[in-house]
Amino acid sequence: MKKVKFGDVRRALRGKGFVVALGLSVMAVGVSTYVAYNRAVSKIGGLPDFNTEIVFEAPVNRAQTGIPIEEAPPDVEFNEDTSESSISPDIAEEANNPIRSRAPVIMPVDGEIGEPFSNGELVKSRTLNVWKTHDGVDIIAPLGTEVKAMSNGMVSDVYSDPLWGICVIINHNDGIVGYYFGLDKNVTVTVGREVSSGDVIGAVGDTAEIEIAEGPHLHFGIKKNEAWIDPLSFINP
């Protein structure tokens, strides 16, 4: 057997040095890659089981159905005249006056006003020649002139008074009471009768001795919640 001397090996490898160095480099890269791979696998808990069936779920449509789509509100047109109230004066007046909204309110007699409402002030009576309040209006009219109910209501009293003569009192509801004094004796209504606006309840007489100096007239008064008010302001506000 022929012995191989070290010098012969060195000479043999001298020409192959580049190839050996390249091989060693490739080996080093492979070792490094293997070590890095093992570390990564150990961190994620090992290699996946390629026999496990993987199920991909279809995405779920979570949109709700049956809900109407909200539409944008229509454009609001501005009317330059809206600064003025569109409510007629008559409607506004009826809303503020429940009596007028239910039935027409009229003067019980057509005629001139002889003595107006004094609103608590003292005035001199032509008959008594004394100073006293005048809690109504005196409507001058010929004897026998029809006297009408100023509005709907119910007759609450009919009587004869030594000073005011023949008297009829009508409850016109909502705290409004009408007083019709100095009537003719032939009264056409009785207590408890319901009347409508314009119904005839009697006639002008001369039975009011307390105002006899004024001649034939109707003394007409109105109370609202037990207080005297001006009949003309109530009927013709």
SULKAJO-V401301 format. One record per backbone hydrogen bond with DSSP energy under -1.0 kcal/mol. NH is the residue of the N-H (numbers start at 1). CO is the residue of the C=O. If there is no record, write none. Layout:
nh & co
NH & CO
NH & CO
This chain:
nh & co
9 & 5
10 & 6
11 & 7
12 & 8
13 & 9
14 & 10
20 & 16
21 & 17
22 & 18
23 & 19
24 & 20
25 & 21
26 & 22
27 & 23
28 & 24
29 & 25
30 & 26
31 & 27
32 & 28
33 & 29
34 & 30
35 & 31
36 & 32
37 & 33
38 & 34
39 & 35
40 & 36
41 & 37
42 & 38
43 & 39
44 & 40
46 & 41
52 & 49
62 & 60
82 & 79
84 & 81
92 & 88
93 & 89
94 & 90
95 & 91
96 & 92
101 & 97
103 & 99
106 & 150
114 & 138
118 & 134
121 & 118
123 & 132
125 & 130
129 & 125
132 & 123
137 & 220
138 & 115
139 & 218
140 & 112
141 & 216
144 & 204
145 & 142
147 & 202
148 & 108
149 & 199
153 & 195
154 & 171
155 & 193
156 & 169
157 & 169
159 & 167
161 & 165
165 & 161
167 & 159
168 & 180
169 & 157
170 & 178
171 & 154
172 & 176
176 & 173
177 & 223
178 & 170
179 & 221
180 & 168
181 & 219
182 & 164
183 & 166
184 & 203
187 & 185
188 & 201
192 & 155
193 & 190
195 & 153
198 & 149
199 & 196
201 & 147
202 & 147
204 & 145
205 & 182
209 & 207
210 & 163
211 & 208
212 & 209
214 & 211
215 & 212
218 & 139
219 & 181
220 & 137
221 & 179
223 & 177
224 & 227
225 & 175
227 & 224
229 & 222
234 & 230
235 & 231
236 & 232
